[in-house]
């Protein structure tokens, strides 16, 4: 590259050598003339003229050397700037290429994510097992003759033993007047050591023989006494309804 400095055009390497030769030649000429001995005024005038030419040549050479030096410095600086610009251009290109690669990779990843099949839905949890039906509430019965007969009838029906409310109650009232702790201490059974007991006046051997499963083994228990007596009457008379006297 050529550049203009202080009105002079920076020279190429070949021009620099030519200028340097000119300066050297001028210096040599000046030295030659300086060594010639003075002979006359004309000669002195000639020598002065030569000196002036030599001095001009020297000044020109110095000026050219300075210009050449400045041109060389400028060229060096410009070379460094060009090299720096080239490095920056290369760095920028590498950075752009890297950014382009990263964008392409991200785009590929996004496409892969979009294309990825959705995970299969988890099967629905099995429905909770329905709770077992609650046991029916135990039927409540009054703690009196009517309640005892009602409870005994439910048990007798479940066992298939015939009886009716009216048939049971009339015999209960005749035998014990509704007293579950009643006991006969004067009849033949009492004389034999096995007195009749409870609502329907049963002796222990008969109660045990006709006891209904699921009831108490206490002969004085109202429900147990009624069910055992009805079981015995069904076996002997067909039903407690058919009993109208001591049995």
ABEGO torsion letter per residue (X at the ends): XBBBBGGBBBBBAAAAAAAAAAAAAAAAAAAAAAABBBABAAAAAAAAAAAAAAAAAAAAAAAAAAAAAAAAAAAAAAAAAAAAAAAAAAAAAAAAAAAAAAAAAAAAAAAAAAABBBBBBBBBBBBBBBBBBBBBBBBBBBBBAAAAAAAAAAAAAAAGBBBBAAAAAAAAAAAAGGBAABBBAABAAAAAGBBBBEAAGBBAAAAAAABBBGBBABAABAAAAAAAAAAAAAAAAGBAAABABBX
